[in-house]
């Protein structure tokens, strides 16, 4: 029994590695991964769906047509990385705590909710209101999210090994370390 291929996720993952890609090159990369000889129709439909939902945009030049991620598409790609079955979380604690302070105003509530969702998915625990902590090494992912969403003052990422002993006990219980 053959399983259904999620071309939209494949397209997003490829675009997540590049600034933009020509549509012929995108099709070629997907074909190289698939057994199916004719995925063009499915790729075209997936591209249209991604464009309609605002995750990608298509840019036309005299030589070719290109696809690239939008701001919303970059958010989606980060959630795909976290939701992937192949995501490896290093469970051996390296001695460092990752603390993320989040301060997004009410008029950016949807972004705030998306970030909270990603933090939970990445194994962060909410300490106090907008302070999140985790022993897992996802600070690079959130550094990229911070840069992509231009959260220069709204998000602060701290990596530290120094936490008071009482808090450390509670955190060790929480994370089973």
ABEGO torsion letter per residue (X at the ends): XBBBBBAAAAAAAAAAABABBBAAAAAAAAAAABABABAAAAAAAAAAAAAAAGABBBBBBAABBBBBBBAAAAAAAAAAAAABAABBBBABBAGBBBBBBBBBBAAAAAAAAAAAAAAAAAGBBBABGABBBBABBAAAAAAAAAAAAGBAAABBBBBBABBBAAAAAAAAAAAGX
